[in-house]
Amino acid sequence: MAGPLTALRVRFTPDSEQTPRDTRPPGRRRARGHGRRKRTGIRRFFTWRKLVAYVLTLCALLIGAFTVLYYSIDIPRANAQAKAQSNVYKYGDGTILARTGEINREMVTLGRVPTGVQHAFVAAENKSFYKDSGVDPMGILRGLVNTATGKGTQGGSTITQQYVKNYYLSQEQTATRKIKELVISLKVDQRNSKEDILAGYLNTSYFGRVAYGIQAAARAYYDKDVDDLTVEEGAYLAALVQAPSQYDWAVASPTARRLVKRRWNYVLDNMVDMRWLDPDQRKGMRFPAPVAPEPAPGLGGQAGYLVDAARNELIASGVSEQELAAGGWTITLNVDPDKQRTLEKTMRQGLDGAAKGKQARADAAATQGGAVSVDPENGRILALYGGRDYTRHYLSNATRGDYQVGAVFEPVTTATAMDAKMRNERAAGGLPEVKRTAGALGMDTDGGGFDTKESVGLGLMGSSPLRMAGVYASFGHQGKRVTPSIVKSARRGDETAGPPKAVGDQAIHPTTARLITQNLVDDAAATTARATKRPTAGKGGVSDDKRAAWFVGYTPDLVTAIALFGEDAEKRKQIPLRNAGVQRVADLWSEYTEKALRGVPATWFDRGPGPGTLPVPDQMVPERSAGSEVP
């Protein structure tokens, strides 16, 4: 006899005709066999199971591809760095200016490098060096992504990777080179000891001043052998590798000096963290300023200043210092030989020509001069004066930015106020806007001097003749930013390099630029009327600390910034100028400009027939007495 359970089992058997009815409303019933909604379109390819399968397949492919690469890429022979060629620098007309490129290197064993100095480099570049497998996967990934997206070079490489790049590969930033670097680094780490790798890295790194390797760097920066380097000095050299030209203490800007000191502290702090340096010893350490550099032979007179300006411009455009030092480049400058000779002669006579008597010679020795002459139409640097002689005064007075600009900053403040009026902004034109305008016109706004109305009104910020020539060229180019450029072209085989376009975005309104030019025509008339026979706009002044005297002026054809700086001839420190006022600088400007433009017809600004080409709405003209005040 079947019980209730048997009856229930029969009732719910799938094959039974007594399957319970679907009691849901008719609109919600589903046909048998269609209990789940069918996936359509792209969703049918992306279930969890399929996603896992895709990921596993991708990993397998990557592992397979890497395995193939690993066994197909061998450790190559050392690169041809030792066979480096000279770089050839030419004037704009093709005549030779200079040849550079001799490699300065002396290989040393790791035993000669003090342990503290070894640890400084590891602390700076790769704290996990003694434990890792020679690569940093995340660093390599960042480098590949940034190279592919055009963001330039990317740090994060291990010491092994940097050694492989320096010793076996080129400095080019391509995905192929980075993949080779990864594979070869893994093999080198397996084949060589960490001591051998570190020694190779120290002997192949570039330190600036044409110094390859730790021994050459010790000589170039501290005039001693590597054996005698202190931990503090080693930490500076370790910090220097990141940006040799920028961090070279002899030529570093105030901002760069702060950055290299910050990195120097970072290196020492990392050494403490790694227990390679006693905390008490660390507290007593002071930054070891390096000695002045010895200029390379063949770069006397103005040649070294021109070559340095070209090198720095190429480095800023993305060419690595190692690539330039390796040589083989033909670099043509925008410099016009005739204008260059004229500027050199004018500055030489202006600085030393009238120095008669003991006191006059002493005053002349304590005065440095810098000048840059630019074509306002295209930003090309046609002449540059960096000092009396590159071999005697390594730091270029044309590009240094540590002296106050004084009154020649006033047009920037005025332009800020005018732009605010153009936009009908009554409250605008304060300190943030002045700083923004200065940056848009090409000034370095990170060095201070923009903090108070007084500092802005007095022009306490530092700048260089090169940058100020660009600012005034922007005034003469209808307010579009003009970035002075000295490199016309740079070639090495099929490889080319060069700076970005010199004329950039609109920095100030075109009407503002025309009004500034009219104001500066009036200012220039007071100081240049005696000597200038063509329309001239310009501004001169002595800095508040009396250490610099400036005149920056322009015609429709040429803009030139000239500055005289007070400097102690022995200590290389700033001092007040002796016997140098605005008129002296303005006279130098007038003399050079007239000679440089000899034979060039005089034209009015805006290329019009007369002074009426500068219309000035009355409501836009600022009060002359308030020109130097921050609104």
Legacy VTK file of the C-alpha trace (Angstrom):
# vtk DataFile Version 3.0
C-alpha trace
ASCII
DATASET POLYDATA
POINTS 631 float
0.000 0.000 0.000
1.349 3.312 -1.019
1.645 5.888 1.660
1.371 9.686 1.403
5.081 10.061 0.697
4.878 7.681 -2.288
1.926 9.569 -3.645
3.709 12.884 -3.252
6.820 11.506 -4.996
4.737 10.354 -7.926
2.941 13.688 -8.166
6.173 15.669 -8.531
8.031 13.350 -10.848
9.224 15.410 -13.894
7.776 12.913 -16.342
4.449 12.861 -14.605
1.449 14.400 -16.293
0.469 15.730 -12.897
3.118 18.454 -12.885
1.788 21.399 -10.859
0.250 24.195 -12.866
1.885 27.607 -13.188
-0.310 29.734 -10.999
1.359 33.066 -11.951
-0.673 35.657 -13.864
-0.710 35.059 -17.637
1.456 38.097 -18.368
4.270 36.768 -16.204
4.328 33.153 -17.332
7.367 31.855 -19.251
7.406 29.140 -21.809
8.975 25.862 -20.801
12.692 25.724 -21.586
13.012 29.508 -21.424
13.514 30.113 -17.715
16.589 32.369 -18.340
16.819 35.437 -20.557
19.052 34.781 -23.558
22.213 37.026 -23.717
22.516 39.038 -26.906
25.113 41.342 -28.534
28.501 41.851 -26.924
27.260 40.567 -23.524
27.340 36.985 -24.775
31.170 37.251 -24.925
31.660 38.530 -21.343
30.601 36.090 -18.706
32.738 35.622 -15.620
34.026 32.325 -16.926
34.915 33.822 -20.284
36.640 36.819 -18.686
38.800 34.520 -16.586
39.621 32.528 -19.701
40.572 35.708 -21.570
42.869 36.846 -18.760
44.545 33.450 -18.497
45.021 33.332 -22.270
46.522 36.844 -22.292
48.910 35.936 -19.461
49.949 32.781 -21.309
50.609 34.789 -24.467
52.642 37.374 -22.566
54.657 34.723 -20.805
55.244 32.977 -24.108
56.268 36.204 -25.830
58.612 37.132 -22.997
60.149 33.642 -23.061
60.835 34.018 -26.762
62.367 37.467 -26.192
64.442 36.245 -23.271
66.093 33.529 -25.312
66.378 35.575 -28.513
68.002 38.689 -26.980
71.615 38.157 -25.977
73.824 40.413 -23.917
75.500 42.562 -26.595
78.984 43.950 -26.679
79.654 47.280 -25.022
78.341 50.246 -26.997
80.565 52.553 -29.010
80.715 55.302 -26.391
84.512 55.125 -26.367
84.500 55.952 -30.077
82.438 59.076 -29.613
82.794 61.744 -32.268
83.062 65.478 -31.855
80.029 67.742 -31.954
80.368 70.489 -34.561
78.811 73.872 -33.795
78.267 76.327 -36.642
77.161 79.943 -36.982
74.019 80.719 -38.926
76.020 81.209 -42.134
77.612 77.750 -41.853
81.071 78.786 -40.641
82.545 76.666 -37.816
82.188 78.028 -34.287
83.622 75.158 -32.204
84.129 71.410 -31.899
83.440 69.537 -28.664
82.914 65.987 -27.527
86.131 64.509 -26.100
85.224 61.833 -23.549
86.666 62.329 -20.061
86.646 59.005 -18.234
88.935 56.936 -16.006
87.754 53.477 -14.941
88.225 52.558 -11.266
87.571 49.418 -9.256
84.776 49.394 -6.703
87.384 48.970 -3.985
88.541 52.542 -4.593
85.072 53.960 -3.987
84.435 54.561 -0.248
81.617 52.401 1.108
79.646 55.473 2.192
79.791 56.847 -1.353
78.625 53.511 -2.766
75.689 53.543 -0.369
74.847 57.128 -1.343
74.272 56.094 -4.955
72.196 53.078 -3.971
70.137 55.246 -1.601
69.582 57.804 -4.364
68.672 55.495 -7.221
67.650 52.021 -6.066
67.265 51.187 -2.351
66.380 47.571 -3.158
69.451 47.099 -5.357
71.093 44.414 -3.216
67.874 42.330 -3.123
66.094 42.842 -6.464
66.477 40.791 -9.639
67.818 43.703 -11.641
64.511 45.170 -12.837
61.643 47.256 -11.537
58.520 46.018 -13.406
56.431 49.029 -12.432
59.188 51.426 -13.458
59.496 49.698 -16.827
55.702 49.860 -17.297
55.655 53.585 -16.537
58.507 54.128 -18.972
56.760 52.190 -21.766
53.468 54.029 -21.237
55.103 57.456 -21.126
57.190 56.735 -24.208
54.146 55.459 -26.107
52.078 58.499 -25.115
54.872 60.972 -25.903
55.442 62.122 -22.322
59.224 61.814 -22.546
61.650 59.965 -20.316
60.574 58.370 -17.073
62.552 57.554 -13.977
62.205 54.454 -11.832
64.863 52.275 -13.481
67.068 50.186 -11.237
70.827 50.638 -11.057
71.163 47.474 -13.152
68.886 48.889 -15.837
70.787 52.180 -15.910
74.088 50.333 -16.178
72.745 48.249 -19.075
71.509 51.393 -20.827
74.837 53.188 -20.348
77.124 50.284 -21.175
75.275 48.126 -23.700
72.526 50.216 -25.291
71.867 53.700 -26.628
70.153 56.574 -24.863
67.202 56.671 -27.261
63.751 56.588 -25.676
61.895 53.902 -27.637
59.764 50.940 -26.607
62.158 48.536 -28.365
65.143 49.830 -26.408
63.240 49.576 -23.117
62.257 45.966 -23.803
65.873 45.107 -24.580
66.925 46.898 -21.411
64.529 44.762 -19.352
65.658 41.428 -20.792
69.387 42.226 -20.715
69.098 43.538 -17.141
67.630 40.230 -15.976
70.457 38.314 -17.652
73.163 40.650 -16.381
71.837 40.345 -12.832
72.022 36.543 -13.099
75.496 36.531 -14.635
77.234 39.326 -12.703
77.613 40.050 -9.029
76.006 43.120 -7.491
79.496 44.524 -6.899
80.367 44.234 -10.595
77.095 45.860 -11.604
77.535 48.748 -9.174
81.105 49.295 -10.340
79.931 49.332 -13.953
77.185 51.801 -13.133
79.548 54.167 -11.322
82.073 54.030 -14.168
79.572 54.663 -16.986
77.228 57.290 -15.498
77.393 60.811 -16.877
77.880 63.630 -14.343
78.051 66.732 -16.525
81.168 68.842 -17.128
82.017 66.225 -19.793
82.790 63.788 -16.942
81.976 60.090 -17.374
82.343 57.918 -14.298
82.822 58.552 -10.602
86.570 59.235 -10.839
86.188 61.923 -13.524
83.307 63.408 -11.522
85.377 63.525 -8.334
88.047 65.432 -10.225
85.618 67.752 -12.004
83.556 68.724 -8.950
85.905 68.368 -5.958
89.385 68.305 -7.490
90.269 65.045 -5.745
90.450 61.333 -6.459
87.432 59.150 -5.794
89.266 57.494 -2.882
89.111 60.783 -0.936
85.425 61.624 -1.422
83.393 62.170 1.751
79.864 60.867 2.251
78.524 64.413 1.810
80.364 64.814 -1.497
79.253 61.371 -2.647
75.650 62.298 -1.853
75.941 65.410 -4.044
77.340 63.402 -6.956
74.564 60.836 -6.475
71.990 63.641 -6.587
73.691 65.167 -9.625
73.184 62.139 -11.885
69.466 62.883 -12.160
70.030 66.223 -13.977
73.720 67.121 -14.399
73.320 70.441 -16.230
70.467 71.643 -14.043
72.108 70.611 -10.754
75.672 71.779 -11.471
76.155 74.183 -8.572
78.311 76.587 -10.623
75.522 77.392 -13.092
72.361 76.324 -11.242
69.556 78.845 -10.875
68.284 79.636 -7.371
65.417 77.219 -7.962
67.768 74.469 -9.164
70.004 74.979 -6.131
67.030 74.440 -3.844
66.090 71.309 -5.785
69.559 69.769 -5.674
69.861 70.504 -1.948
66.487 68.833 -1.427
67.678 65.767 -3.334
70.983 65.780 -1.421
68.999 65.652 1.825
66.803 62.916 0.362
69.873 60.773 -0.363
71.253 61.146 3.169
67.868 60.509 4.775
67.531 57.312 2.738
70.953 56.226 3.980
69.731 56.685 7.558
66.587 54.663 6.780
68.734 51.868 5.363
70.981 52.032 8.475
73.988 52.941 6.367
74.428 56.254 8.160
74.280 57.138 11.836
71.475 59.642 12.592
73.743 61.774 14.789
76.377 61.924 12.063
73.650 62.866 9.578
72.563 65.854 11.674
76.020 67.375 11.541
76.431 67.182 7.785
76.579 70.365 5.678
76.141 70.723 1.931
79.567 70.494 0.195
79.618 73.141 -2.544
81.750 71.894 -5.478
84.688 73.798 -6.955
84.381 75.989 -10.046
84.646 74.014 -13.291
87.518 74.021 -15.717
86.120 74.923 -19.154
86.911 72.575 -22.014
89.732 73.688 -24.333
88.790 75.501 -27.507
85.851 77.337 -25.952
87.538 80.606 -25.028
85.994 84.018 -25.597
82.279 83.843 -26.415
82.375 80.361 -28.002
81.779 78.551 -24.716
78.770 80.707 -23.850
77.204 80.064 -27.263
77.858 76.314 -27.070
76.425 76.105 -23.545
73.294 78.010 -24.561
72.795 75.626 -27.504
73.384 72.519 -25.353
70.940 73.670 -22.685
68.305 74.416 -25.298
68.654 70.972 -26.879
68.516 69.270 -23.480
65.362 71.227 -22.634
63.851 70.044 -25.933
64.389 66.370 -25.026
67.897 65.426 -26.180
69.641 63.686 -23.282
72.959 64.922 -21.953
74.464 61.497 -22.640
73.430 61.709 -26.294
75.045 65.121 -26.684
78.189 64.074 -24.840
78.481 60.999 -27.079
78.979 63.370 -30.001
78.352 63.097 -33.693
76.001 66.082 -33.842
76.159 68.972 -36.290
74.477 71.889 -34.559
73.804 75.095 -36.481
72.996 78.229 -34.493
70.824 81.197 -35.390
73.694 83.502 -34.453
74.658 86.062 -37.091
78.498 86.343 -37.139
78.441 90.076 -37.966
76.010 90.974 -35.194
77.898 88.700 -32.805
81.170 90.508 -33.496
79.429 93.876 -33.137
77.936 92.940 -29.766
81.238 91.552 -28.491
83.124 94.696 -29.495
80.490 97.014 -28.010
80.406 95.182 -24.673
84.181 94.849 -24.476
84.738 98.568 -25.024
81.882 99.456 -22.708
83.276 97.352 -19.867
87.039 97.850 -20.200
87.699 100.415 -22.907
87.559 103.459 -20.623
89.227 101.813 -17.610
92.238 104.053 -17.080
93.902 104.257 -13.714
94.029 101.799 -10.825
90.583 102.574 -9.411
88.938 102.527 -12.839
90.448 99.129 -13.589
89.260 97.830 -10.210
85.741 99.111 -10.930
85.802 97.477 -14.338
86.960 94.153 -12.875
84.027 94.254 -10.455
81.506 94.757 -13.276
80.124 91.921 -15.384
78.091 92.338 -18.548
75.501 90.200 -20.286
73.479 90.780 -23.453
71.169 88.974 -25.855
69.919 90.222 -29.235
66.802 88.649 -30.768
64.752 88.942 -33.958
61.247 89.743 -32.614
59.548 88.213 -35.653
60.788 84.670 -35.069
62.635 84.630 -31.732
66.013 83.777 -33.248
68.978 84.742 -31.077
71.234 86.695 -33.432
73.950 87.569 -30.898
74.793 86.684 -27.309
77.408 88.053 -24.899
78.007 85.943 -21.792
81.036 87.642 -20.238
84.611 88.630 -20.915
85.834 85.073 -21.471
84.244 81.664 -20.926
87.520 80.224 -19.645
87.728 82.927 -16.948
84.047 83.338 -16.065
82.226 80.051 -16.591
78.764 81.304 -15.628
77.062 83.055 -18.544
75.811 86.546 -17.697
73.396 86.254 -20.615
71.467 83.359 -19.097
71.949 83.738 -15.334
68.793 84.772 -13.515
69.987 85.710 -10.038
70.100 89.530 -10.354
67.047 91.755 -9.745
65.451 93.240 -12.851
64.300 96.480 -11.214
62.362 98.980 -13.317
62.470 96.921 -16.519
59.727 94.776 -14.947
57.352 97.759 -14.838
55.831 97.125 -18.327
54.739 93.651 -17.162
52.811 95.213 -14.282
51.307 97.811 -16.608
50.323 95.144 -19.137
48.528 93.220 -16.395
46.436 96.277 -15.521
45.678 96.993 -19.177
44.564 93.427 -19.832
42.264 93.652 -16.824
40.680 96.799 -18.277
40.310 95.073 -21.633
38.253 92.421 -19.862
36.368 95.042 -17.808
37.614 93.447 -14.591
37.798 96.172 -11.987
39.155 93.937 -9.229
41.692 92.116 -11.385
45.334 93.054 -11.870
46.642 92.141 -8.421
49.610 89.999 -7.434
48.325 86.660 -8.799
47.511 88.273 -12.152
50.923 89.988 -12.345
52.625 86.666 -11.678
50.476 84.935 -14.279
51.272 87.584 -16.897
54.994 87.351 -16.140
54.897 83.583 -16.575
52.879 83.848 -19.788
55.516 86.226 -21.172
58.316 83.755 -20.370
59.697 84.807 -16.981
60.618 82.304 -14.281
58.088 82.929 -11.524
59.380 80.317 -9.062
62.343 82.312 -7.787
60.480 84.785 -5.577
59.818 88.496 -5.868
56.086 88.153 -6.508
54.988 87.974 -2.882
54.143 91.602 -2.038
53.109 94.803 -3.818
56.395 96.361 -2.769
58.552 93.570 -4.218
56.634 93.628 -7.505
56.679 97.426 -7.681
60.454 97.488 -7.152
61.143 94.573 -9.510
62.851 92.446 -6.869
62.446 89.235 -8.877
65.498 87.828 -10.653
65.742 87.231 -14.372
68.273 86.990 -17.195
68.937 89.132 -20.258
67.799 86.142 -22.330
64.383 85.978 -20.666
63.889 89.747 -20.614
64.701 89.906 -24.328
61.899 87.386 -24.831
59.458 89.439 -22.729
60.102 92.623 -24.709
60.068 90.711 -27.995
56.562 89.577 -27.010
55.540 93.222 -26.618
56.834 93.871 -30.129
55.088 90.768 -31.542
51.540 91.870 -30.812
51.522 90.197 -27.399
52.328 86.656 -28.570
54.904 84.937 -26.389
58.330 84.884 -28.024
60.803 82.355 -26.628
64.338 83.222 -27.788
65.995 80.284 -29.538
69.665 79.848 -30.402
69.497 76.469 -32.218
68.592 76.565 -35.886
69.057 72.836 -36.507
70.712 69.778 -34.954
71.483 66.575 -36.877
73.221 63.278 -36.217
72.910 60.911 -39.155
69.189 60.572 -39.837
68.319 61.905 -36.384
67.197 65.506 -35.996
66.396 67.615 -32.963
65.482 71.170 -32.217
63.546 73.480 -29.914
59.774 73.994 -30.141
58.309 76.845 -32.184
59.636 80.137 -30.840
56.429 82.159 -31.280
53.725 80.730 -29.048
50.330 81.607 -27.628
48.864 85.028 -26.985
50.376 86.148 -23.672
48.679 89.562 -23.521
46.012 91.225 -25.645
47.319 92.691 -28.947
45.953 96.128 -28.037
47.753 95.922 -24.694
50.995 95.093 -26.503
50.613 98.115 -28.798
49.918 100.394 -25.849
52.955 99.064 -23.987
55.065 99.745 -27.065
53.825 103.354 -27.202
54.648 103.829 -23.521
58.103 102.374 -24.079
58.702 104.635 -27.081
58.241 107.561 -24.711
60.505 105.964 -22.074
63.271 105.215 -24.584
63.254 108.769 -25.940
64.655 110.093 -22.659
67.753 107.888 -22.747
68.390 107.009 -26.400
67.346 110.141 -28.321
70.923 111.317 -28.616
72.159 108.197 -30.395
69.204 106.374 -31.932
68.119 107.370 -35.429
65.175 105.018 -35.711
61.928 104.363 -33.780
62.855 102.778 -30.465
60.887 101.381 -27.533
62.630 100.453 -24.314
63.026 100.723 -20.580
66.059 101.072 -18.328
66.720 101.143 -14.621
68.955 100.236 -11.697
67.830 97.490 -9.336
66.753 98.369 -5.809
69.878 96.779 -4.333
72.088 98.739 -6.803
73.692 95.515 -8.015
72.338 95.575 -11.570
71.698 98.169 -14.262
69.471 97.285 -17.225
68.280 98.535 -20.567
65.935 96.428 -22.692
64.883 97.993 -25.955
63.547 97.122 -29.371
62.955 98.393 -32.861
60.637 96.687 -35.353
63.683 94.663 -36.468
65.676 93.873 -33.331
65.220 93.513 -29.566
68.266 93.586 -27.287
68.601 93.239 -23.534
71.808 94.522 -21.937
72.665 94.344 -18.249
75.641 95.212 -16.075
76.122 93.262 -12.850
78.235 93.982 -9.786
80.319 90.933 -8.855
83.368 90.418 -6.662
86.049 89.226 -9.064
87.540 86.728 -6.588
84.605 85.480 -4.513
82.086 85.559 -7.374
79.468 87.139 -5.102
77.071 89.962 -5.907
78.144 93.454 -4.856
76.782 96.957 -5.598
77.736 98.334 -8.982
80.437 100.974 -9.204
80.009 103.783 -11.693
77.206 102.123 -13.650
73.889 103.899 -14.176
70.999 103.640 -16.605
72.561 106.005 -19.126
75.704 103.905 -19.423
73.688 100.794 -20.299
71.385 102.730 -22.624
74.404 104.090 -24.491
75.736 100.566 -24.990
72.342 99.524 -26.337
72.159 102.485 -28.733
75.694 101.983 -30.022
75.166 98.289 -30.685
71.718 98.704 -32.247
72.815 101.391 -34.693
75.800 99.307 -35.849
73.848 96.027 -35.975
71.103 97.576 -38.141
73.418 99.590 -40.365
72.035 99.382 -43.886
68.572 98.312 -42.685
65.921 100.966 -43.536
64.267 102.518 -40.494
60.617 101.501 -40.119
57.861 102.371 -37.702
56.275 99.870 -35.378
53.479 97.838 -36.969
55.286 98.422 -40.273
53.160 101.556 -40.853
54.252 104.845 -42.457
54.411 106.910 -39.287
53.710 107.240 -35.583
49.974 107.352 -36.160
49.977 103.565 -36.525
49.626 103.138 -32.764
46.052 104.219 -31.935
45.558 104.656 -28.215
42.087 104.940 -26.646
42.293 107.608 -23.915
40.590 105.419 -21.329
43.284 102.748 -21.778
46.301 104.926 -21.009
47.467 104.365 -17.413
48.687 107.267 -15.336
52.450 107.626 -15.773
52.994 108.237 -12.069
51.381 104.913 -11.198
53.168 102.811 -13.776
55.242 100.893 -11.263
52.492 100.271 -8.750
50.537 97.053 -8.470
46.823 97.850 -8.972
LINES 1 632
631 0 1 2 3 4 5 6 7 8 9 10 11 12 13 14 15 16 17 18 19 20 21 22 23 24 25 26 27 28 29 30 31 32 33 34 35 36 37 38 39 40 41 42 43 44 45 46 47 48 49 50 51 52 53 54 55 56 57 58 59 60 61 62 63 64 65 66 67 68 69 70 71 72 73 74 75 76 77 78 79 80 81 82 83 84 85 86 87 88 89 90 91 92 93 94 95 96 97 98 99 100 101 102 103 104 105 106 107 108 109 110 111 112 113 114 115 116 117 118 119 120 121 122 123 124 125 126 127 128 129 130 131 132 133 134 135 136 137 138 139 140 141 142 143 144 145 146 147 148 149 150 151 152 153 154 155 156 157 158 159 160 161 162 163 164 165 166 167 168 169 170 171 172 173 174 175 176 177 178 179 180 181 182 183 184 185 186 187 188 189 190 191 192 193 194 195 196 197 198 199 200 201 202 203 204 205 206 207 208 209 210 211 212 213 214 215 216 217 218 219 220 221 222 223 224 225 226 227 228 229 230 231 232 233 234 235 236 237 238 239 240 241 242 243 244 245 246 247 248 249 250 251 252 253 254 255 256 257 258 259 260 261 262 263 264 265 266 267 268 269 270 271 272 273 274 275 276 277 278 279 280 281 282 283 284 285 286 287 288 289 290 291 292 293 294 295 296 297 298 299 300 301 302 303 304 305 306 307 308 309 310 311 312 313 314 315 316 317 318 319 320 321 322 323 324 325 326 327 328 329 330 331 332 333 334 335 336 337 338 339 340 341 342 343 344 345 346 347 348 349 350 351 352 353 354 355 356 357 358 359 360 361 362 363 364 365 366 367 368 369 370 371 372 373 374 375 376 377 378 379 380 381 382 383 384 385 386 387 388 389 390 391 392 393 394 395 396 397 398 399 400 401 402 403 404 405 406 407 408 409 410 411 412 413 414 415 416 417 418 419 420 421 422 423 424 425 426 427 428 429 430 431 432 433 434 435 436 437 438 439 440 441 442 443 444 445 446 447 448 449 450 451 452 453 454 455 456 457 458 459 460 461 462 463 464 465 466 467 468 469 470 471 472 473 474 475 476 477 478 479 480 481 482 483 484 485 486 487 488 489 490 491 492 493 494 495 496 497 498 499 500 501 502 503 504 505 506 507 508 509 510 511 512 513 514 515 516 517 518 519 520 521 522 523 524 525 526 527 528 529 530 531 532 533 534 535 536 537 538 539 540 541 542 543 544 545 546 547 548 549 550 551 552 553 554 555 556 557 558 559 560 561 562 563 564 565 566 567 568 569 570 571 572 573 574 575 576 577 578 579 580 581 582 583 584 585 586 587 588 589 590 591 592 593 594 595 596 597 598 599 600 601 602 603 604 605 606 607 608 609 610 611 612 613 614 615 616 617 618 619 620 621 622 623 624 625 626 627 628 629 630
